[in-house]
Amino acid sequence: MCAVPAGGVQLKIEKLVYGGEGMGHADGTAVFVPFVVPGETVALRIESQKKNFARGRVETLVETSPQRVAAPCRYFTRCGGCHYQHLPYEAQLTYKKDILLETLSRLGRIRWEGPVETHGSPPFEYRNRAQWKVRYAGEGASIGYLEAGSQTLCAVEACPILSPALEDALSRVRGLLERREIPTTLLEVEAFVDGDDARLLLSASFANLGGKTAESLGALLREAMPNIESLLLHDASRDRFELMGPGYLRYRVGERRYRVGHLSFFQVNRFLVEALSRRATEGAAGKLALDLYAGVGFFSLPLARGFERVLAIEGNPAATRDLEENIQAAAPGEGRVQARTHDAEDFLPRFHERADFILLDPPRAGLSDTVRARLIASGAPEIRYVSCDPATLARDLKELCGAYELAAIELFDLFPQSFHMETLVRLRRREAA
C-alpha cells in the first residue's frame, strides 16, 4: 500500500461517511477529511496516517461544490458539536439517508431496496438539552463546548442549535462568570428545558463550592435564571449532590406529560419527539409488549393503548423512578404498564413469556450478544428498533435478520447540522424461523 505524502496533496471528495467526514483516495489509500462536500477537489495536509487510511485537513478549496453554503455559526469547524453547517439542510437529509444505507450494506450486509421515510426538523433552535464546559485562564473564565477530538475549550457566546430558552440560559451563566459572581471552581453546567421551552432543569458541577454554601449558590443561580424548575449541585471534592427543587420537570409530548429527572435520558429534539413516539408505537397491538431500555416511559405509555400489558425494562434506577411516576399519572387506558429496574441483559434470560411486540431503544453501543440471542429466540412477531448509531444498528441487524425480515426503515433527523441520526427499523418474524 502506498503511503500518502505527508505534505500537501490534492484530493477529490467521493462521498460523505458516518462520523462527519468526507472520503477520497490518494495513491490507493482512503483519506478522510472534515467539512467537505462530495465532488469537491481540495488541497489538504495529512495530519495522521494508519496502515489502511489517513486523515487530513483542508488547506485550500481547489474546486468548490455549488452545494456549499456559508455556515451561520462563527464557531463552526472549531466547535466539536456540528459537522454539516456548510451544507443546505435538504442536502444534509439526502446525505444522511445515503450514509445510513451504505453503512447497513457495508457492515451488516443489509441491502434495503425500499423507501426510507425521512423526518426532517427545523434545522436550528431544536435542542432541548445542552452541556457546557467551563475553563479558567488568569482572571477570566470561558464557557462553551470542547473542540472535536480534544479537551480544548471552544468558548461560545451563542449557539444556533439551542432552543431560545437554552440560549438565554447560556448567556446568563456566561454573565455570572464574566462578573465573577460565581466561584472559579465551576466545571460544567447541564441544562434541560421542557416541551414549552419555558422551565429549566439545571445541573452544575463544581470542583468544590468555593467557600459558599449550596443554598447561597442556589439562590444566585435562581436569581440569574428565575425559570429554573429544579437545581442539582455537585460538589466533586466530596462527591456530594445537593438538590433544590422537585428533582424533575414535566415535558409535554402531545397529550402526555412526562416527568423527567436530572439523571434521566430524554430525546433532545423538541420538534420531533412527538413524531418519533407516534411512528415507533402506532398500529402495535396485542396482549403483551416489551419496552426494553424504556427510560421514563417515552414509548411505554403510548404502547399501553394497544396492549393488555406492557413491561417497561430500564436499568437506570433514577429513570425507573420517573417511569413509575409517569405510570401512576397516566391517563385512563395507559395504566397497564409495569416497570422493572433491570438491565436488558439480566432481564431477558429470566423472561419466559412470549411477547407479541418488542420495542428497543438501546444506547449508542447497541445490543449485547446476550440480548440479540434472546431476541432471536423470543418468537415475538414484531420488533421495532430505535437506533442512534447506524454502525451498531448494522451489526445487530446482521444477526437479527436471520430470524426477522426488514419491513420498513425511517430516518429521524434529531440532530441537524451534525452527523448523528436516529433510525426506526420495523422487523417482522420470518415464517420459517
N, C-alpha and C positions, 0 to 999 in steps of 0.2 A: 504494500500500500504506500502510495506516495505521500510524503509529508507536505502540508500546506506551508508556503513561505511565511516566515514569521513577520516579515514586513508587510507593506501594503499589497492587497490583491483585489482584483475586480471579481464580482460575483453576481450572477443572475439569480434572482429570488424565484424559486419554483412554486413554493406553496407555504402556507402557514401550518404550524404543527401545534399540538397541545402543549401549553406552557407559555404561550405568548410570543414565540419566536417564529421567524421565517427560516426556510431552509433552501440552500443551494449546494452545488458541488464544485469543488476546486481540486483539480488533479485527482479525481476519483474519490475524494473524501467529503463526507457530508459536513457542511458548515452551518451552524445555527446563529442567527443574528436577530436581535430585538428591534422593534419599531420600524419594520419594513412592510412593503406591500408586494404581493406576487406580481411578477412581471418587471419589477424594478431592477436596474443594474446599479450596484453600489460599490464604492471603493471602501475597503474596510481593513482594519488591523486585527490580526489574530491575537486573542487575549489568553486562550488556553487551548491545549491540544491533548487529546487522549488517543488511544490506539485506533479507534474506529470513527472518531468525529472530532471536530474543533468548534470553538466558539469565537465569534468576533464582534467588533463594534464598528458601526458605520462612521467613516470619516467624511465621505462625500457621496451625495446622491448623483450618480452619473446620468441615469435615465430615470425620471420620476414618473410614477403612475398617475394617470388622471384621477384616480380614486383618492389620492392623498388629500387630506384637508388639514387646516391649521388646528392644533389642539386648543381647546378653550381654557385649559388649566396651565398656568405658567410653571407648575412643578412637574408636569408630565415629562417622562424619561428619567427623572431623578427619584421621585417618589415611587415606592415599590407597589403601590396599590392598583394602578391602571396600566394597561398594555396596548389598548386599541384606540386611544383618542385621536390618532391620526387617520382613522377610517370613518367614513359615514356610517350611521347606525345600521341602515339596511344591509350594508356590506358586511358589518360585523356578524349579523344574523346568518347571512349566507355562508360566510367562512366557518362559523361555529358548526353549522349543520354538516359541512364538508369534513371538518375535523372529527366530529362525532362518528360519522360513518366510516372514515378512514381508520380511526382508532379501533372501532369494533371489528373491522375487517382484518387489520394487521395483527392485533393482539388476541382477538377472540375467534377469528375465522368466521365471523358473523357477517354475511353478505345480505343486507336488507335492501330489497328492491321496491318496497312500498314507500308511501309518502312519510315524511317526518313533519308532523304538525308542529309549527313553531309559534311560541307565545312570546311576543316582544313586550318590552316595558318602556315607559318613558326613560330616555337614556341618561337623565341626570336627576338629582334630588330623590333618589329611590331608596337609599339605605336608611334603615331604622335603628341600626346599631353601629357603633364605632369604638375603636380603641386607640388612644393617643399615648405616645411615649413622651417623657419629659427628660431633657438633658440640661446640664448647667455648664457654663464656661465663664470663669471670672465672676463678675457680679450679675451676669444676665442668665436668663432661663429661656429655653425654647421648647415648643410643643409641636408634635406632628407625627409623622409616620417614618418607619425605617426605610432606607433605600433598599432596592432589590438586592437580595443575597448578602446583606451586611448588617452590622449593628450601628451604622452611622445614621444619625437622625436627619431627616429632611424636614426642617421646620416649615410649617404652613400657616398662612393667615386665613385661608379659605379652602374649601374642598367642595367642588361642584356636584359630587355624587351623594352628598349628605342631604337628608331631609332638612327643611328650613329650621326645625327645632334643634336638630343636632348641630347645624351650622352656627346657630345662636349660642348653644352650649360651648362649643369650641371657642368662640370669640370671648365668652365670659371667663372661661378658665384661663385663656391667654392673658386677659386683662388682670386677673388676680396675680399671675406670675410676673407680669411687667411692673405692676405696682408693688411687688414684693409683699403682698398681704398674706401669702400662703407660705408655709415652711419650705425651705430649699431641700427638703427630704422627699418631696412628692416624686414618685417614679412613673406612675401610669394612671390614666383615667379611662374608664369604660362607661359609655352612655347608651341607653336603650330607650326608645320613645314609643309611645303607644300608637294604636292604629289611627287615631285622630291627629297625630303629630302634635300632641299637647303636653302630656305628662311624662316626666323623665324618671328612669331608674338609673341612679348614678352610683358607680363603684370607684373608689380612689384608693390606690396603694401607696404607702409611704415606707421609706426605709426605717423611719421612726417618726413619732409625732412631733418632733422638733420642739419639745418642751411644752407643747399645748395639750389640752385635754381633747378627747374625742368630741365632747359636747361643744367646745368653742369652735373646733374645726367644722363641725356640722352646721353650727349657726352661721359661720362665714360662708359656706357653700350655699346654704339655703337663701341667704340674703342676696347672693350674686345670681342665683337661679331659683326664683320662687316657685317654678313649676316642677321642682323635684318632688316626686311622689314618695320615693324611698331612697335612703342613702346607706351605703355599706362602706365602712372604712377598714382598711387592712394595715396593721402595724407589723411590718415584716420582721422587725427586731425581736418581737415576742410571738410572731405568728398568731396574732390575735385579731379577731374581727369584731367591729362594733357596728351594730345595726340601729339606724334611726329611721323609723317608719315601719310600714307593714311588711316589708321584705319582698314586695311584688307590685306589679301594676296589672290592670285589666286591658287586654288587647282585643279589640273588636275585629272580627272577621265575618263579614256578612251579618247573619242574625245571631252569631255566637260571640261571647266574650270569654277569652281565655285568661286565666291567672298565669302570669309568667314571672318567676322569681329571678333574683340576681344571678343565680348559678344555673339557670335553666336555658336550654337552647330554644331558639325560635327562628323561623325563616327571616332573612334580612331584607327582602324586597317588599316594601309596603304596598306596591301596586299589584303584585302577582300572587300574594298569599291566598286570596280567595279563589282564584282560578286554579292554582295548584291543588288546593284542598278539594275542590269540586271534581276536577278531572281524575284525581287519584282514587276517588271513592264512588263516583257516580255509577249507577247500574249494578253495583255489587250487592248481592242478597243471598240469604241462606240461613242456616241455623247457627253456625259458629265461624267467627272471623278471628284471626290473629293479627295484631298490630305489633310487630317487632321493632325495637328502637323507638318506642312510642312517644318519648318526650313528655310534653304537658298534655298530650291527647289531641294534638292538632288534627290527626286523621281518625283517631278512635271515636270521637263523638259523632262526626257525620256518618261513620260506618254503622253506628248503632241504629240508625234509621232503617237499615235493611237486614239486620240480623237479630236473632233471638238473643245471642250473647256475643260480646266482643271481649277478648282477653288482650289487655294492653300491657306489653312487657317492656320495662325500662330499667336499666342498670344504675342510673344516677338517682340516689335517694332524694336529692333536692328536687329533681324534676318529678319524681313519683309523688312527692307531697303536693306539688302543683296539680298533677294529674288527678289525684284523689279529690282535691277540692273542686276541680273542674267537673268531675263526675257528679259530685254532690249538687253542684249548681246547675246541672244540665237541665234543659227543657224536657217536658214530658215526651217520652219516646226515645230519649237519649240516656236513660238510666240503667241500661243493661251492660254497661262497661265495667269490667273488673280489672283493677290494677294489680300488677305483680312486680315487685322490686327484684328483678333478676337480670343478669346478662343473658342474651340470647343463647350463648354457648352453654350456659348452665341449665337454662330452662328447657330447651328443645329435647335433649336426651331423656328428660323425665316426663315429657308430654306425650301421652299415648292416645289422645283423642284424634279424630280426623277432622281437620278444619275444612270448611268449604271455600275459604278465601284467606290468603295471607298477604299482608302489606309489609314491605320492607323499606326502611329509610335509614340505612346504616351511616356511620361516619365515613370520612374520606377513604379510610383504609378498606372499606367494603366488607365482604363476608369472610369469616374464617372457614377453614376446611370443615370444621365440625358443623357449622350452620349450613353450608352448601350440601353436605351429605344428608343432613336431616331433612332439608327441604326436598331433595330429590326423592327421599323415601317417604315423604309425608302423604303423598297421594292427593294433595289439595288440587281441585280442578283449576284454580286460577291463582296466580301470583302477580302482584304489581310491585315493581321495584323502582323506588325513587333514589336516584344516584346523583352525587355531586362530583363524581370523578369518572370520566369515561374510560380511563385505563383500568381501574379496578372493576368497573362495570363489565368491560370486555372480558376480563379474566373470569369473573363469576358467571357470565352468560355462557362462556365456553363449556363450563361444566353443567350448568342448569339445562342447557338446550339439548342435552341427551334425553332428558325426560319431558321437557317442555318445548313448545314452539313459540316463536315470536308472533304476537298478534298485532301489536302497534308500538310505535315509538313516537314520543313527543318531547320536544325540547323547550324548556322554560328558561328564558334569559334572565335569571335572577341577579346577574352580576354584569350589567352593561359596562363597557369600557375595559373590562378585564377578560382574561382567557377562560375564566371559570364558567361553568354551565350546569344546569340541573336537567336531568333526563328522567322521564317517566316511561318505563317499559312494561307492557302487558304481556304476560306469558300464559299460555293455555296448556294443560296437560295433554301429552300425546296419547292417543287411544291405545297404542301398542305398548306403552311403557308400563 
